[in-house]
Amino acid sequence: MLAAGLLHGAPSPAQAQGLPNLGDTEREELSPVMERKLGEQIMRQIKRNRDYLDDMPVQEYLNDLGNNLLSTRPEARGEAQYDFFFFAVRDPMLNAFALPGGFIGVHSGLVLAAQNESELASVMAHEIGHVAQRHIARMLGKQRQDMLIPLAGMILGALAASSSPDAGIGIMMGSQGLAMQRQLNFSREAEREADRIGLDILRDAGYETTGMINFFGRLQQATRGYNDTMPAYLRSHPLTSERIADIEARTRDLRYRQRADGLDLPVIQARMRVLQANSGQGLVEAEQAFRRQVQQNTRTSLVAGNYGLAMVALRQGDTAKAQTYIDAARTVLKDGAPKKGNLALTSLAIEVRLAARQTQEAVAEAEVARKQFPISRGIVRQYADALLAAGRTDDAVNFLRDQTAIYRSEPELFDRLAKGYAEQGRQALQHMALAEGYALRGSLPAALDQLSIARRAPDASFYDQSIIDAREREFKERRLEELKQEKEGL
């Protein structure tokens, strides 16, 4: 059902009844700050799901695209100035969804179906529209005199939707009971509003507004038979034809703008095709598709096709063949005299070097990449991995200490720092770093366990003990607050 349109956030929890009144009957159930906290809690659950694509090149591409859209409309971040996070889930369905507080997910099938960047951007702009208009908080206002679902129902619905939209909406329906009809009516209004906001964002960011019309048209074709058999009152999104007509009316007088895409989307699509393949047959089919792509002999098809073949070879453990394909893609890039390199291709080159145990080459690749892509967090992690793999433990630890001091919200950095401390034999610091990683992932009991181990470590200094005491107090307070919220809400 949800593949016919775009899935936006699920309803919010019953415990929100005790939150501050903001003076608006449609917003008093959920403040922007609590909306963000709720989104973070749901994301911690989603990240544990096997279909969550924890892949840095994909994440960085989606977040670069999303933040480019937001840069033209900073007010879309709302009064709480949400730091949006865009992510992907492994699912062939054409779908996307927004969660509370600025978290936006897209299905891998949707990314693969996009024929250009404007089409993908149109979907993401639509979801930004949902968040900007705070549709989830407003939905709570609509529900207040009906029923409110518990947090568990919301999380289960979001998780199920990441792998099966039908299952997701089924869980949400079971949680809502008699409030469903009112909620769906509101949802239709929200979808139109998100379309309007998204179209404005798309236009201002320099993308083709026809991208939204074209993509919705293909959605309509792909789901026509499915929609025709669906009861109207269960359609949580307006008919695609209605939305297309509305968008066409809004764009009729706009000047047509053609946008030349780069290589980023085709390369990410190649990567995602391999990541989505969950069987040997799927990998074989992906390889065949990449070979056909290379045969097209255009600059884009040569780079993306060779990239995909390198991904397949790496998945099969043939690092020499993977390196050959990477070299072929890089040759095409060089001949095309690009203004900048391709982040995903550069990242894959480092990945192949590490897999081949060519550690010195991996360090050299990563050092060049850090200068070429100075804000890439994925390259930072790969540089640390290369230093550790090359036995340059002290350099890795010093680098990671600096990184964790600046970027304290990345548990992956603390994991690598813990590995470095372990290789140095610094037990207390190892377990303190592990504690930080667990805490950032929301696993406070595990974080407290690691602090207890660190406290008993023979090399724990007086200074270490002081830090352990402070962090332990903070984690315990946060854990008590969590237990209180669980008790009140569930």
C-alpha positions in Angstrom: 0.0 0.0 0.0 2.6 2.5 1.0 4.6 1.9 -2.2 1.9 3.9 -4.0 3.1 7.0 -2.3 5.7 8.0 0.2 5.5 6.8 3.8 5.8 9.6 6.3 6.3 9.2 10.0 4.2 7.0 12.2 2.1 8.4 15.1 3.6 9.3 18.4 3.5 7.7 21.8 1.0 7.9 24.6 3.5 9.1 27.1 3.7 12.4 25.2 0.5 13.4 27.1 2.7 14.7 29.9 4.8 17.0 27.7 4.8 20.8 27.9 1.9 22.7 26.3 3.2 24.8 23.5 0.0 26.8 23.1 -1.2 25.1 19.9 -3.8 22.4 20.2 -2.2 20.5 17.3 1.3 20.7 18.9 0.8 20.5 22.6 1.4 16.7 22.6 5.0 16.8 21.4 7.6 19.6 21.7 10.3 19.9 19.0 12.9 18.7 21.5 10.9 15.7 22.5 10.2 15.0 18.8 13.9 14.8 18.2 14.5 12.5 21.2 11.8 10.2 20.0 13.3 10.1 16.5 16.7 9.3 18.1 15.1 6.4 20.1 13.5 5.0 17.0 16.7 5.3 15.0 18.6 3.3 17.6 16.1 0.5 17.0 16.3 0.8 13.2 20.1 0.7 13.2 19.9 -2.7 14.9 17.8 -4.0 12.0 19.7 -6.2 9.5 18.2 -4.2 6.6 19.6 -0.9 7.8 22.4 0.0 5.3 25.2 1.0 7.6 27.3 2.1 4.6 29.3 5.3 4.6 29.5 6.1 0.9 25.7 5.6 0.6 25.1 7.6 3.8 27.4 10.5 2.7 25.8 10.7 -0.7 22.3 10.9 0.7 23.2 13.4 3.3 25.1 15.6 0.9 22.1 15.6 -1.4 19.7 16.2 1.5 21.7 19.0 3.0 22.0 20.6 -0.5 18.3 20.8 -0.5 18.1 22.2 3.0 20.7 24.8 2.3 18.3 26.8 0.2 15.5 26.5 2.8 17.2 26.6 6.2 13.8 27.4 7.8 12.8 23.8 7.0 14.9 22.7 10.0 12.3 24.3 12.2 12.5 26.2 15.4 14.6 23.4 16.9 17.1 23.6 14.0 17.0 19.9 13.4 20.3 18.3 12.2 18.7 16.1 9.5 20.0 12.6 9.0 19.3 10.7 5.7 19.7 6.9 5.6 18.9 3.9 3.4 17.3 0.5 4.1 17.6 -2.6 2.0 14.3 -3.0 0.4 13.3 -3.3 -3.3 10.0 -1.4 -2.8 9.7 2.1 -4.1 9.3 4.0 -0.9 10.7 6.6 1.6 9.6 7.7 5.0 10.2 10.5 7.6 10.6 9.9 11.3 10.2 12.4 14.1 12.9 15.0 14.5 14.5 15.1 11.0 15.4 11.4 10.3 14.5 10.5 6.7 14.9 7.0 5.2 14.8 5.8 1.6 14.5 2.3 0.3 17.3 1.0 -1.9 14.7 0.2 -4.5 13.7 3.8 -4.8 17.3 5.0 -5.3 17.8 2.3 -8.0 14.6 3.4 -9.7 15.6 7.1 -10.0 16.6 8.0 -13.6 18.3 11.2 -12.5 19.2 13.1 -9.4 16.3 15.4 -9.7 13.9 12.5 -9.3 15.6 11.2 -6.1 15.9 14.8 -4.8 12.1 15.2 -5.3 11.4 12.3 -3.0 13.8 13.6 -0.4 12.4 17.1 -0.7 8.9 15.7 -0.1 10.0 14.0 3.1 11.7 17.2 4.2 8.4 18.8 3.8 6.8 16.4 6.2 9.4 17.2 8.8 9.4 20.9 8.2 5.6 21.0 8.7 5.9 18.8 11.8 3.2 16.5 10.5 3.9 13.9 13.2 3.4 16.4 16.1 0.3 17.8 14.4 -1.1 14.3 13.9 -0.9 13.9 17.7 -3.2 16.8 18.0 -5.7 15.1 15.7 -5.5 12.0 17.8 -5.8 13.5 21.2 -9.5 12.8 21.5 -9.2 9.3 19.9 -6.4 7.0 20.9 -2.7 7.3 21.3 -0.4 4.4 20.5 2.4 3.2 22.8 6.0 3.8 21.8 6.5 0.1 21.1 3.8 0.1 18.4 5.5 3.1 16.7 9.0 1.4 16.7 7.6 -1.9 15.5 5.8 -0.1 12.7 8.8 1.8 11.6 11.0 -1.3 11.7 8.5 -3.4 9.8 8.0 -0.6 7.2 11.8 -0.8 6.5 11.4 -4.3 5.1 7.7 -4.5 4.4 5.4 -1.5 4.1 2.4 -3.8 4.4 3.6 -5.2 7.7 4.5 -1.7 8.9 1.1 -0.2 8.3 -0.5 -3.3 9.7 1.2 -2.9 13.0 0.4 0.8 13.1 -3.2 0.1 12.3 -3.4 -2.5 15.1 -2.0 0.1 17.5 -4.4 2.9 16.5 -7.7 1.1 16.5 -10.7 3.5 15.9 -8.4 6.5 15.2 -7.4 5.2 11.8 -9.9 7.0 9.7 -9.3 10.4 11.1 -5.6 9.8 10.8 -5.7 8.8 7.2 -7.8 11.9 6.4 -5.1 14.0 8.0 -2.5 12.1 6.1 -4.0 13.0 2.8 -3.8 16.7 3.7 -0.2 16.2 4.9 0.9 14.5 1.6 -0.4 17.5 -0.4 1.3 19.9 1.9 4.6 18.0 1.7 4.3 18.0 -2.1 4.0 21.7 -2.1 6.9 22.4 0.3 9.0 19.8 -1.4 8.4 21.3 -4.8 9.5 24.7 -3.6 12.7 23.2 -2.1 13.4 21.3 -5.3 13.1 24.4 -7.4 15.2 26.6 -5.1 18.0 24.0 -4.9 18.3 24.1 -8.7 16.8 20.6 -9.5 14.3 19.9 -12.3 10.8 20.2 -10.9 9.7 17.8 -13.6 11.6 15.2 -11.6 8.7 15.0 -9.1 6.1 14.6 -11.9 8.1 12.0 -13.7 8.9 9.9 -10.6 5.3 10.0 -9.4 4.2 9.0 -12.9 6.4 5.8 -12.7 5.1 5.1 -9.2 1.6 5.2 -10.6 2.5 2.8 -13.4 4.3 0.4 -11.1 1.4 0.2 -8.6 -1.6 0.7 -10.7 -3.0 -2.8 -10.3 -2.3 -2.8 -6.6 -4.1 0.5 -6.0 -7.1 -0.5 -8.1 -7.9 -3.3 -5.6 -7.3 -1.4 -2.5 -10.2 0.0 -0.4 -10.2 3.8 -0.6 -10.3 4.3 3.2 -7.1 2.4 3.7 -5.1 4.5 1.3 -2.8 6.4 3.6 -1.7 8.6 0.7 -3.8 10.4 -1.9 -4.1 8.9 -5.4 -0.9 9.4 -7.3 -2.8 10.8 -10.3 -4.3 13.5 -8.0 -0.9 14.5 -6.7 0.6 14.6 -10.3 -2.2 16.8 -11.4 -1.7 19.2 -8.5 2.1 19.3 -9.1 1.6 19.9 -12.8 -0.7 22.8 -12.0 1.9 24.3 -9.8 4.8 23.9 -12.3 2.9 24.9 -15.4 4.1 28.5 -15.4 7.6 27.7 -14.2 10.5 28.0 -16.6 12.0 24.6 -17.6 15.4 24.1 -16.1 17.7 21.3 -17.3 20.2 20.1 -14.8 23.3 18.2 -15.8 24.0 15.3 -13.3 27.4 14.1 -12.4 28.6 10.6 -11.8 27.7 10.4 -8.1 24.2 8.9 -8.5 25.1 6.2 -11.1 28.0 5.1 -8.9 25.9 5.0 -5.8 23.3 3.1 -7.6 25.9 0.5 -8.7 27.0 0.2 -5.1 23.5 -0.1 -3.8 22.6 -2.8 -6.3 25.4 -5.0 -4.9 24.5 -4.1 -1.3 20.9 -5.0 -2.0 21.8 -8.4 -3.5 21.2 -10.9 -0.6 21.9 -14.1 -2.5 24.4 -15.6 -4.9 21.9 -15.3 -7.7 21.4 -11.7 -6.9 25.1 -11.1 -7.2 25.2 -12.9 -10.6 22.4 -10.8 -11.9 24.1 -7.6 -10.7 27.3 -8.6 -12.4 25.5 -9.2 -15.7 23.8 -5.8 -15.4 27.2 -4.1 -14.9 28.7 -5.9 -17.9 25.8 -4.6 -20.1 26.4 -1.2 -18.6 30.1 -1.2 -19.6 29.1 -2.3 -23.1 27.2 1.0 -23.5 30.6 2.6 -23.7 29.6 6.1 -22.4 31.6 7.9 -19.7 28.9 7.4 -17.1 28.3 3.7 -18.0 32.0 2.9 -18.0 32.6 4.4 -14.6 29.5 3.1 -12.9 29.7 -0.4 -14.6 33.4 -0.9 -13.7 32.7 0.3 -10.2 29.9 -2.2 -9.8 32.1 -5.0 -11.2 34.8 -4.0 -8.7 32.1 -4.3 -5.9 31.1 -7.7 -7.1 34.7 -8.9 -7.3 35.4 -7.7 -3.8 32.3 -9.5 -2.5 33.6 -12.6 -4.1 37.0 -12.2 -2.5 38.9 -11.5 -5.7 40.8 -8.3 -4.8 43.1 -8.4 -7.8 40.1 -8.3 -10.2 38.5 -5.6 -8.1 41.6 -3.5 -8.4 41.6 -3.9 -12.2 38.1 -2.6 -12.4 38.9 0.3 -10.1 41.8 1.2 -12.3 39.6 1.1 -15.4 37.0 3.4 -13.8 39.8 5.8 -12.7 41.2 5.9 -16.2 37.8 7.0 -17.6 37.6 9.6 -14.9 41.0 11.0 -15.6 40.4 11.1 -19.3 37.2 13.1 -18.6 39.2 15.7 -16.7 36.8 15.9 -13.8 36.9 18.9 -11.5 36.9 16.5 -8.5 37.2 12.8 -7.8 34.4 10.5 -6.9 34.1 9.8 -3.2 32.5 6.4 -3.5 35.2 5.2 -5.9 37.9 6.6 -3.7 36.4 4.8 -0.7 36.1 1.5 -2.6 39.8 1.8 -3.6 40.8 2.0 0.0 38.5 -0.8 0.9 40.1 -3.1 -1.7 43.6 -2.3 -0.6 42.6 -3.2 3.0 41.0 -6.4 1.9 44.1 -7.3 -0.1 46.2 -6.6 3.0 48.1 -4.0 1.1 48.3 -1.8 4.1 51.0 0.7 3.0 49.0 1.3 -0.2 45.8 1.7 1.8 47.4 4.3 4.0 48.7 6.2 1.0 45.3 6.1 -0.7 43.6 7.3 2.5 46.1 10.2 3.0 45.4 11.4 -0.5 41.6 11.0 0.1 41.7 13.0 3.3 43.1 16.0 1.3 40.6 15.5 -1.5 37.5 15.0 0.7 38.4 16.8 3.9 34.8 16.6 5.4 34.2 13.0 4.6 33.6 11.1 7.8 33.8 7.7 6.0 37.4 8.5 4.8 38.3 9.5 8.3 37.3 6.0 9.5 39.1 4.3 6.6 42.3 6.3 7.4 42.1 5.1 11.0 41.5 1.5 9.8 44.5 1.8 7.4 46.8 3.1 10.2 45.8 0.2 12.5 46.2 -2.4 9.7 49.6 -1.0 8.9 50.7 -1.4 12.5 51.0 2.3 13.0 49.0 2.0 16.3 50.4 5.2 18.0 49.6 7.3 15.0 46.1 5.8 14.8 45.4 6.4 18.5 46.6 10.0 18.4 44.5 10.6 15.3 41.4 9.0 16.8 41.8 10.9 20.1 41.7 14.1 18.2 38.7 13.0 16.1 36.7 11.8 19.1 37.4 15.1 20.9 35.9 17.0 17.9 33.2 14.5 16.8 31.8 13.0 20.0 28.7 11.6 18.4 30.3 8.8 16.3 30.4 5.5 18.1 32.5 4.0 15.3 35.4 6.3 16.2 35.3 5.1 19.8 35.3 1.5 18.6 38.5 2.1 16.6 40.0 4.0 19.5 39.3 1.0 21.8 41.0 -1.3 19.3 44.1 1.0 19.2 44.2 1.1 23.0 43.9 -2.7 23.2 46.9 -3.1 20.8 48.8 -0.7 23.1 47.9 -2.7 26.1 46.1 0.2 27.8 43.2 -1.7 29.4 41.5 1.1 31.3 41.4 3.4 28.3 40.2 0.5 26.0 37.1 -0.1 28.1 36.4 3.6 28.7 36.4 4.0 24.9 34.1 1.0 24.5 31.8 2.5 27.1 31.5 5.7 25.1 30.6 3.7 22.0 27.9 1.7 23.8 26.4 4.8 25.3 26.2 6.6 21.9 24.3 3.5 20.6 21.9 3.8 23.5 23.1 0.7 25.3 23.6 2.2 28.7 23.7 -1.0 30.7 26.6 -2.3 28.5 28.3 1.1 28.8 28.1 0.9 32.6 29.5 -2.7 32.5 32.5 -1.4 30.5 33.1 1.4 33.0 33.1 -1.2 35.8 35.8 -3.2 33.9 37.8 -0.1 33.3 37.7 0.8 37.0 39.2 -2.6 37.9 41.9 -2.4 35.3 45.4 -2.5 36.8 46.6 0.5 34.7 43.7 2.8 35.7 45.2 6.1 36.9 43.7 8.5 39.4 42.7 10.7 36.5 41.1 7.8 34.7 39.1 6.9 37.9 37.9 10.5 38.1 36.6 10.3 34.5 35.0 6.9 35.1 33.2 8.3 38.2 31.8 11.3 36.3 30.7 9.2 33.3 29.2 6.5 35.5 27.1 9.1 37.3 25.9 10.6 34.0 25.1 7.2 32.5 23.2 6.1 35.6 21.1 9.3 35.6 20.3 8.8 31.9 19.4 5.1 32.5 17.0 6.1 35.4 15.3 8.6 33.1 15.0 5.9 30.4 13.4 3.5 32.9 11.0 6.2 34.1 9.9 7.0 30.6 9.4 3.3 29.8 7.3 2.8 32.9 5.1 5.8 32.2 4.8 5.1 28.5 4.6 1.3 28.2 
